[in-house]
């Protein structure tokens, strides 16, 4: 009887296909974000310090403007010219370049993208965007490598191996021997890290809880890889900040569904194979528990 039930569970998993995240925080579990679309997407240049003097600004508006300038509150105050959306009533996803839906990814349970050219990230479940925001990636002499990675181990707080004065919060490693991962850290508004992927606190915490860790068979053998992560593109360190182009063309940085497909296609078989391995490994654990 136990073996029959296990077989039925296995069949159900493969018939249903891509599964929504069941390990997210309770208020985010199995739910796509409810998004309000702004009437228009248009930007204007402003003096950062002068703009902050406007007493009518809400915290939500400020947070959005910090995000589109790829920065945080403390660093925004140090900036000169910034871009500001004319209509700030929409959800942050409408001001960022990744598409809200990518049908090509419908069979991929979870995947995260980091775009070097736009300094943004996006997390998808079954092809639907669940999170996006700004990032500050590796500086010119310590660039974040491109390619496919998988999430490894994580720590709510750790100390950098490069400098013991750097405290990294909500750290999730994607390149174990290279010491590269995403974490919360100061966001100056341009690629400034030592190869890591800097995020604001709320995004780093979300991805920390959302992504899957690896599973080790022993200290040196990976039994199950974590969530796939694709880093792509390049950044022109000698040009002006790319998002300043949005003033003249609000779609200048848009990433199309087709571009996501082209970026992902070389890695798709490996991604799906590792995803199946995770499912099968969970079933093996269930089998062991069922037989004991």
N, C-alpha and C positions, 0 to 999 in steps of 0.2 A: 504493500500500500504506500509506504513512504517513497519508494522509487517511482511509483506512478504519479504521485503528487509532484515530485521534483521534475519529472518529464513534462507535466502539464505547465509548470511554472516556466520552464525553459521555452516551451512553445509559445506561451503568452508573451514573453519578452520579445521574441523575434517577430511575432505577428503585429504587435503594437508598434514596433520600430523605435524611433527616437523618443527618449523619455525626458520629460521636463525635470529640472533640478529638484531633487528631493532632500538635499542636504543644505539648502539655503536657510537663512534665518526665517523664523516662523512667519513674519509679516511679508516676506518676499517669496515664499515657497509656491511653486507652480503657478505663478502669476506674472503676466507681462506688465510692464509699467503702464499706467494710465497717463497718456501724454496729451497736453494741450498744444495745438499747433498755432503759432503766431500768424497774424494776418499777412505780414510781409517779412521777408528776410533781407535786410539792408543794413549797412554799417556806415558810421561816420568817424572821423578822427577827432579825438579829444585830448586835452591836457589832463593827465591822470590826477594830479593834485587838485586842479580846479573842479573836475568832475565829482570828486569825492566830497566836495563842499556842499553839494546839493542836498539840502535837508530832507527832501521828499523821497530819497532813495530808500528802497527796502533792502533787507539783508539778502533776499532772494535775487534781486536785481544785481547787487554787488557781486554775489557769488557767481552769477552768470558771466558778468564782465571780466572778473578775474579768470574764469575758465577759458573764455575765448581768446584771452591774451596769454594763455598757457602759464599762468602764474598763481600765486596765492596772495592773501591780503597784505602780508608784511612786505613782500617784494613789489606789489603793485604801487605802493606809496613812493617807491624809489624811481618809478618809470617816468618818462616824459610823455611822448605821444603814444596813445593807445587806441584800439578800435572799440567802438561801443555800438551794439545793435540798436537801431532806432525803435524797434518794437521788442521789448524785453519780456513779453507776457507768455512766451512759449516754453515748452520743456527743452532742456539743454540739448537733447538729441537732435533737434531741428537746426541747431547752430553748428553742428559738427559734421565732418565730411562722410562718415560711414552711412551706408544705406540702412533703413529700418528693417528691411527684410531681404534675405538672400536665399531664394528657393534652392539653389545649388547645394546649400548646406543643410538641407532638411534631414539628412540621415546622420548628421554629426551632433551628438548629444551636447557637447560644449566645446567652444574654441575661443581663443583670445587673439586679437591682432594688435600689433603696435606699428604705427606708421611713422617712419622717420621723417618724410617730407612735411607732414602736417603736424607732427608732435602730438598725436592723439592715439587713444586706444579704443577698442571695441570688443565687447564680449557677446557671443551669440549662443543661444540654445535652440537647437533644431532649426536653424536658419533665421531666428528672430532676435533682433537686437535687445539685450536686456540691460546693458550698461555701456556708457561711453563717456569720455572726458579727456582732459589734457594730460600730457606726460612731458617730462624733460629727460631726454635720453643721453647717451654718451657724448661727451665733448669731442672736438676734432681729433685730439691726440689719444683718445680712449673710446673709440666709437663702439656702440653696441653692435655685435655681429648680426647679420641677417640670417634667415633660415628658419627651419622648424625646430622647436624645442618642446619639452614637456615639463610640467611643474614637478618639482622634486619634494624637498622638505620645506617646512615653514616654521616661523617663530614670531610670536607677538612682539618680541623685542630682542635684538641681538646687536653685537658690536661688529663693525666692519673689520675685515681682515686686512684692509689697506691702511686704515688709520683707526687706532683704538679710541679716538675721540669722537668718532662718528657713530651715533646711536641710530639704528635702523628699526623703525616700528612697522608692524604688519608686513614683515619680510617673507617673500615667497620665492625660493630659489628656482631658476630654470636652467642653470648650467653649473653643475655641482663643482667640478674641478676649477672652473673659471670664476666661481664666486659671484655670478651674475644673477640678478633677480629683480623683482619689483618691490618697492617699499615706499613708505611715506618719508619725505624729506623736503627740504626747502626747494621752492620752485621759482627760479629767477626769471623764467620766461624764455628760455632758449636751452639747447642741449648743453648740459653743464656737468653731468655726472661722470663717475669713473667707470663707465660702461653699463651701470645699472639703469633701471627704468623708474624714475621718480614719479610719485603720484601724490595728490592731495590726500589728506587723512581719510575722508569718507570713501574715496574710490579704492584706496589701498586696503581698507578694512573690508569693503564689500568683496573684492576679488579674493582676499585672504579666506573669507568664509565660503565663497562660491566655488572656487577651483578645488580639484581633487589632488591629494598628495600621492606620491609614489607608494608602492608597497614593496618592501625588501624581503627577499628570501633569507638573506644573511647580510652581514655588514658590507659585502662587496658585490652582491648580486641583486639586480632589480627584477622583481617578479612581475610587477604591474607598473606601467608608467602613468603619470598624472595627466592633467588636462593639456591638450595641445596648444602651443603658443607659436604664432608666426610673426616674426619681425621682418619688415620689408622696406625697401626704398632707401634713398640717400638724402642727405641734407646739405644744402649749399651754405657753408659757413661764412662765405664772403659776401653773400647777398643780404638784402634786408629781410626781416622776418616774413616768412611766406604769408601769414595771415593778414598782413597789411594790404595784400592784394584784394582782400574781400571788400574793401571800400569801393573799388571800381567794378568788381565782379563778385557778387556774393556766392557764386558757385565755382570760383577759381580752384578750390582745393577738393572739390567733390570726388569721392571714390565710388566708382560705379559697381553694380553687381557683377558686370563682366570682368572688371579688374580684380575683384575678390576671387572670382573663379580662376582667372589666369594665375594668380598668386598661389592659390590653394592646390590647383590640379596636380602639380608635381609631387605633392605630399599626401594626397587624399587616400591612396591605398594604405599607406603606413598609418595614417590617422585612424582609419576604419578598422585596421587589423588590431591596433592597440586598444581601441574601444571594445572590440569583441573579446580581446584577452581579458579586459577588466570585468566584463559580464561573466565570462566563463570562470574566472577566478572566484567571483562572488558565489557562483553556483557550486563550485567545489567546496567552499567553506560551508555552504548550506547543507551539502551532502554529508559532510563530516558531522555537522551538528545533528542532522536527522538520524544518523546511524548510531549516535551515542545515547 
